[in-house]
Amino acid sequence: MKRLRNYVLYIFVLLAYQFAAVCPVTEKEILLQFKGNISSDPYNSLSSWDSSKSVCQDFSGVFCNPTGNVHKILLWNTSLAGILSPALSGLKYLRILSFFGNKFSGNIPIEYGDIDTLWKMNFSSNSLSGQIPDFLRKLYYVLSEDAITPNLDLFLELASE
């Protein structure tokens, strides 16, 4: 009987370990990955983004829906610099993403197209470059006329469709 109990316990621990290994990344981890891509935060706008704090209650510029999922990120005129992290595509309830007036560079990650709930983006007044991702066609509202420098004509064409 004791041997059977040990065997059952072993199986339980093994299954628990396997489950833990495939658990999805939490919204807090995703936001902290985003913060990790920030090379400059001169106004300490993300100082409240700490692993010991609550995303919905403490993370500045982050807003949650009634079920406690991140649905809006508003970081306006904070002079944040760095590249946009593709990790934000893991925020499956995100509706609004606004980084107006920062110093982000590089491309808009194509992974943002995986956010089915995304409705509005604003990347204007940044230093983004590169191709405009096709997923922008499906967004209801896009504000980024000056966000993508070499392809402004294509953006205006996408925005008018």
C-alpha positions as CSV (number, residue, x, y, z in Angstrom):
1,M,0.0,0.0,0.0
2,K,2.8,2.4,0.9
3,R,4.5,1.6,-2.4
4,L,1.3,2.4,-4.3
5,R,0.9,5.7,-2.4
6,N,4.5,6.7,-3.3
7,Y,3.9,5.8,-6.9
8,V,0.8,7.9,-7.1
9,L,2.6,10.8,-5.4
10,Y,5.5,10.5,-7.9
11,I,3.0,10.6,-10.8
12,F,1.3,13.6,-9.3
13,V,4.5,15.5,-8.8
14,L,5.6,14.6,-12.4
15,L,2.3,15.9,-13.8
16,A,2.5,19.0,-11.7
17,Y,6.0,19.7,-13.0
18,Q,4.9,19.2,-16.6
19,F,1.9,21.5,-16.1
20,A,4.1,24.2,-14.6
21,A,6.5,23.9,-17.5
22,V,3.8,24.7,-20.1
23,C,1.9,27.3,-18.1
24,P,1.4,30.5,-20.1
25,V,3.4,33.6,-19.3
26,T,1.5,36.0,-17.0
27,E,0.5,39.5,-18.0
28,K,2.9,40.8,-15.4
29,E,5.8,38.8,-16.9
30,I,4.9,40.2,-20.4
31,L,4.9,43.8,-19.2
32,L,8.2,43.3,-17.4
33,Q,9.6,41.9,-20.7
34,F,8.4,45.0,-22.4
35,K,10.1,47.1,-19.7
36,G,13.3,45.1,-20.2
37,N,13.5,46.5,-23.8
38,I,13.4,50.1,-22.6
39,S,16.8,51.6,-22.9
40,S,15.9,55.0,-21.4
41,D,13.2,56.1,-19.0
42,P,14.2,59.6,-18.0
43,Y,11.1,60.4,-16.0
44,N,11.0,57.0,-14.3
45,S,7.6,56.4,-15.9
46,L,7.9,52.7,-15.4
47,S,9.3,52.7,-11.9
48,S,6.0,51.3,-10.6
49,W,6.4,48.3,-12.9
50,D,7.9,45.9,-10.4
51,S,7.4,42.2,-10.0
52,S,6.2,42.7,-6.4
53,K,3.4,45.0,-7.4
54,S,-0.1,44.5,-8.9
55,V,-0.4,45.1,-12.6
56,C,-3.9,46.4,-12.3
57,Q,-3.4,48.6,-9.3
58,D,0.2,49.7,-9.4
59,F,1.6,49.7,-12.9
60,S,1.5,53.3,-14.2
61,G,-0.2,53.6,-17.6
62,V,-1.8,50.1,-17.4
63,F,-5.5,49.7,-17.1
64,C,-7.4,46.5,-16.6
65,N,-10.9,45.3,-17.5
66,P,-13.4,44.2,-14.7
67,T,-12.0,40.6,-15.0
68,G,-8.5,41.8,-14.1
69,N,-6.9,41.5,-17.6
70,V,-4.8,44.3,-19.2
71,H,-7.0,46.0,-21.8
72,K,-5.2,49.4,-22.2
73,I,-1.6,50.7,-22.1
74,L,-1.3,54.5,-22.3
75,L,2.3,55.8,-22.0
76,W,2.1,59.3,-23.5
77,N,5.0,61.8,-23.7
78,T,7.2,59.8,-21.3
79,S,10.3,60.0,-23.5
80,L,10.7,56.2,-23.3
81,A,13.3,54.9,-25.7
82,G,14.1,51.4,-26.9
83,I,12.4,48.9,-29.2
84,L,8.8,47.7,-29.0
85,S,8.7,44.3,-27.4
86,P,6.9,41.5,-29.4
87,A,6.0,40.1,-25.9
88,L,3.0,42.5,-25.7
89,S,1.3,40.2,-28.2
90,G,0.7,37.9,-25.3
91,L,-1.8,40.3,-23.8
92,K,-4.9,38.6,-25.2
93,Y,-7.4,41.2,-23.9
94,L,-5.5,44.3,-25.0
95,R,-7.8,46.8,-26.8
96,I,-5.8,50.0,-26.8
97,L,-2.1,50.5,-27.1
98,S,-0.8,54.1,-27.1
99,F,2.8,55.1,-27.0
100,F,2.4,58.7,-28.3
101,G,5.3,61.0,-27.8
102,N,8.1,58.7,-27.0
103,K,11.4,57.7,-28.6
104,F,10.8,54.1,-29.7
105,S,12.8,53.0,-32.7
106,G,12.8,50.0,-35.0
107,N,9.7,48.2,-36.4
108,I,6.2,47.7,-35.1
109,P,6.4,44.0,-34.2
110,I,4.3,41.9,-36.6
111,E,3.4,39.8,-33.5
112,Y,1.0,42.6,-32.5
113,G,-1.2,41.3,-35.2
114,D,-1.9,38.2,-33.0
115,I,-3.8,40.4,-30.5
116,D,-7.3,39.7,-31.7
117,T,-8.9,42.2,-29.4
118,L,-6.7,45.1,-30.4
119,W,-8.8,48.0,-31.6
120,K,-6.7,51.1,-31.4
121,M,-3.0,52.0,-31.6
122,N,-1.2,55.3,-31.4
123,F,2.6,55.3,-32.1
124,S,2.8,58.8,-33.4
125,S,5.7,61.1,-32.5
126,N,8.2,58.2,-32.2
127,S,11.2,57.2,-34.3
128,L,9.8,54.0,-35.8
129,S,10.9,52.8,-39.2
130,G,10.5,49.9,-41.6
131,Q,7.5,48.3,-43.2
132,I,4.0,48.9,-42.0
133,P,2.6,45.5,-40.8
134,D,-0.4,44.1,-42.8
135,F,-2.3,43.6,-39.5
136,L,-2.9,47.4,-39.3
137,R,-5.6,47.0,-42.0
138,K,-7.8,45.1,-39.5
139,L,-7.6,47.8,-36.7
140,Y,-10.6,50.0,-36.3
141,Y,-8.6,53.1,-35.3
142,V,-4.9,53.7,-36.0
143,L,-3.1,56.9,-35.1
144,S,0.5,56.9,-36.4
145,E,0.7,59.1,-39.4
146,D,4.2,60.3,-38.5
147,A,5.3,57.1,-36.7
148,I,6.6,55.2,-39.7
149,T,9.0,57.3,-41.6
150,P,9.9,55.7,-45.0
151,N,6.4,54.3,-45.7
152,L,4.1,57.2,-44.9
153,D,2.3,57.0,-48.3
154,L,1.5,53.3,-47.7
155,F,0.2,54.1,-44.2
156,L,-2.1,56.8,-45.6
157,E,-3.4,54.4,-48.2
158,L,-4.0,51.8,-45.5
159,A,-5.7,54.3,-43.2
160,S,-8.1,55.5,-46.0
161,E,-9.4,51.9,-46.8
